[in-house]
Every structure is written in structure tokens, then in C-alpha cells.
Amino acid sequence: MADPGTDGPPQPAPRDRPPQPVPRDPEDDMPLAELDARARADAALRRIRAGADPAREAFDLANTMNDETVGRLTNAVRRFFRRSSGR
């Protein structure tokens, strides 16, 4: 089945096209904790486009960001109590 499209000659439907190799980015192989938030989100989107499970990618991304937030909050509370106990 062909998709008439809006520009040019008819294009094959996506399911009729052979799979295209997806270029790998170095960020795709790095642990999520080593990437900043934007790089993690970009890597997750690339993996989803390459066929990864969107729910799993979203869960991993949210879980990592939550862990970082809790870690930053914990460190801020510790610094606060260190300052207040040093007076």
C-alpha cells in the first residue's frame, strides 16, 4: 500500500519500508547519572525513536531525575544543619 503524501510521488507506508539503521550517540551508552537533564532527555527520545519502550524510558528518566532531586535536597539540608550547628 502506498501513502499518497502531499509532496512528490507516492511513498511506501512506514511498515513497507525496510528498517533504517539508527546512528548511535555516545550518550546512549553512558550511565544516566553522568549526563545532564537535557542530554538524558535527548538520549531517551533517540532510544524511543529507535524502538525502545516509551514507558520504560520515561520511568527511567523520571526515576533518575527524582534521585538527583532528593540528593540535592539532602545535601542542602545537611549544609544548613552544619552551618546552624557551627554557631
C-alpha positions as a Python dict, from the first residue, in 0.01 Angstrom:
ca = {
    (1, 'M'): (0, 0, 0),
    (2, 'A'): (134, 342, -83),
    (3, 'D'): (78, 665, 101),
    (4, 'P'): (-10, 942, -146),
    (5, 'G'): (155, 1206, 78),
    (6, 'T'): (136, 1574, -2),
    (7, 'D'): (460, 1632, -192),
    (8, 'G'): (607, 1437, -476),
    (9, 'P'): (542, 1079, -584),
    (10, 'P'): (368, 828, -358),
    (11, 'Q'): (583, 698, -73),
    (12, 'P'): (565, 345, 70),
    (13, 'A'): (381, 318, 401),
    (14, 'P'): (616, 306, 704),
    (15, 'R'): (552, -63, 761),
    (16, 'D'): (656, -137, 400),
    (17, 'R'): (989, 44, 429),
    (18, 'P'): (1296, -151, 538),
    (19, 'P'): (1420, -52, 884),
    (20, 'Q'): (1681, 220, 872),
    (21, 'P'): (1990, 189, 1091),
    (22, 'V'): (1983, 440, 1373),
    (23, 'P'): (2317, 610, 1440),
    (24, 'R'): (2439, 557, 1795),
    (25, 'D'): (2534, 855, 2006),
    (26, 'P'): (2788, 824, 2286),
    (27, 'E'): (2521, 941, 2531),
    (28, 'D'): (2315, 630, 2457),
    (29, 'D'): (2575, 409, 2621),
    (30, 'M'): (2658, 631, 2918),
    (31, 'P'): (2500, 583, 3261),
    (32, 'L'): (2215, 829, 3305),
    (33, 'A'): (2374, 978, 3616),
    (34, 'E'): (2669, 1106, 3408),
    (35, 'L'): (2450, 1312, 3175),
    (36, 'D'): (2278, 1640, 3243),
    (37, 'A'): (1898, 1657, 3227),
    (38, 'R'): (1881, 1779, 2867),
    (39, 'A'): (2123, 1512, 2743),
    (40, 'R'): (1928, 1240, 2929),
    (41, 'A'): (1602, 1356, 2772),
    (42, 'D'): (1759, 1368, 2424),
    (43, 'A'): (1906, 1020, 2468),
    (44, 'A'): (1568, 885, 2584),
    (45, 'L'): (1394, 1036, 2281),
    (46, 'R'): (1654, 884, 2048),
    (47, 'R'): (1605, 542, 2206),
    (48, 'I'): (1225, 575, 2177),
    (49, 'R'): (1256, 667, 1809),
    (50, 'A'): (1482, 365, 1765),
    (51, 'G'): (1209, 139, 1903),
    (52, 'A'): (1265, 135, 2279),
    (53, 'D'): (967, 110, 2513),
    (54, 'P'): (846, 469, 2578),
    (55, 'A'): (704, 381, 2920),
    (56, 'R'): (1033, 231, 3035),
    (57, 'E'): (1234, 527, 2903),
    (58, 'A'): (1000, 773, 3078),
    (59, 'F'): (1019, 574, 3402),
    (60, 'D'): (1400, 560, 3394),
    (61, 'L'): (1425, 930, 3315),
    (62, 'A'): (1183, 1034, 3590),
    (63, 'N'): (1343, 798, 3840),
    (64, 'T'): (1692, 935, 3774),
    (65, 'M'): (1574, 1295, 3797),
    (66, 'N'): (1390, 1218, 4121),
    (67, 'D'): (1702, 1057, 4269),
    (68, 'E'): (1907, 1364, 4180),
    (69, 'T'): (1649, 1598, 4331),
    (70, 'V'): (1639, 1402, 4656),
    (71, 'G'): (2020, 1401, 4664),
    (72, 'R'): (2039, 1778, 4614),
    (73, 'L'): (1774, 1838, 4881),
    (74, 'T'): (1955, 1606, 5124),
    (75, 'N'): (2284, 1787, 5067),
    (76, 'A'): (2120, 2127, 5113),
    (77, 'V'): (1962, 2018, 5442),
    (78, 'R'): (2296, 1880, 5564),
    (79, 'R'): (2473, 2206, 5474),
    (80, 'F'): (2203, 2403, 5653),
    (81, 'F'): (2240, 2199, 5973),
    (82, 'R'): (2620, 2215, 5957),
    (83, 'R'): (2601, 2594, 5936),
    (84, 'S'): (2344, 2626, 6212),
    (85, 'S'): (2530, 2388, 6448),
    (86, 'G'): (2860, 2571, 6394),
    (87, 'R'): (2733, 2894, 6552),
}
